[in-house]
Amino acid sequence: MLTKKRKVEIVKKFGKNTADTGSTEVQVAIITERINSLTDHLRRQPKDFSSRRGLLKLVGQRRNFMNYLKKRNSESHATVSKQLKIRIK
């Protein structure tokens, strides 16, 4: 579950300032946190197909953000991938 406190920590770590919630790096980090939470949920509830669909949508959304980041700023792409432990294709 992504709490307000956890979201603020993510913004501090990946954002340019504390109010920077819209940058691509912060959005990727927040989506990754949600993906990890849903993955844990689905390990406990393997028949929850609606959550599985939401997980797949989030993974696609994160992939689009990472592709955009790779085109715009490859250094930032590599840094975010390494910090969040995301595999790069």
N, C-alpha and C positions, 0 to 999 in steps of 0.2 A: 504494500500500500504506500503510495506516495503522499507523505504528509507535508504540511506547509513548511515545517522545520527542515525536512530533508530537501525540499525544493529550494529553499533559501541557501542551503549548503552547496547544492549543485550550481546555483547561479553564481555564488561567490567563487567557486573553483573554476568554472569554465567561462564566465562572463567577463566583460571588460570592466563593468562596475556592478553595484548591487541591484540596480534597476534594469539590467540588460537581460531581459527574458526572451527577447526575440531573435538573438543572433543564432546562426545555424549551429554553432558548437553547443550552446545551451539547450537548444531544442533536441539535438541528437542525444545529449546526456539524459534529459528528462524522459525521452522515449525509451532509451535503453533501460532506465530504472523501471519503467512500467513493464517493459518486456520481461525483465528478470522477475518481477512480481507475478506476472501472469504465468510464467514458466513454472514457478514454484507451486502456484495454485493448480495448474494442470497436472503436475506430478501427483498431487493428492486427489484430484478429481478428474480422472482420465476420460470420463464420458461427458464432460461439459463442453459441448460442441460450439455453443455460442461464444464462449470465452476463447476457444481455439480460433474461431473466425476473427475475433477482435485482435488476437495475437498476430495472426497472419497479416492483417491490415496494418498493424503497427510496424511489423518487420518491413513491409513494403514502403511505408512512409519513411522509415529510417534509411532505407536503401536510397530512396530518392534524395534525401537530404545529404547523404554521404557522397552521392554522385555529383550533386551541385557543389559541395565543398571541395571535391577533388578537382573540378573544373576551375573554380575560382581561386583556391588557395591550397595547393598540394601539401605544403608544410603543415598547415593546420589540420588537414585531413589525416596525415600520418600521426600527428600528436594525439588527436582525439581518438583515433583507432587504437593506439597503443595504451592510452590511459584507460579507456573503457573495455579493452581486451576484445575488440571487434575484429573478426577475420577480414582481411582485404582480398578481394578477388582481382 
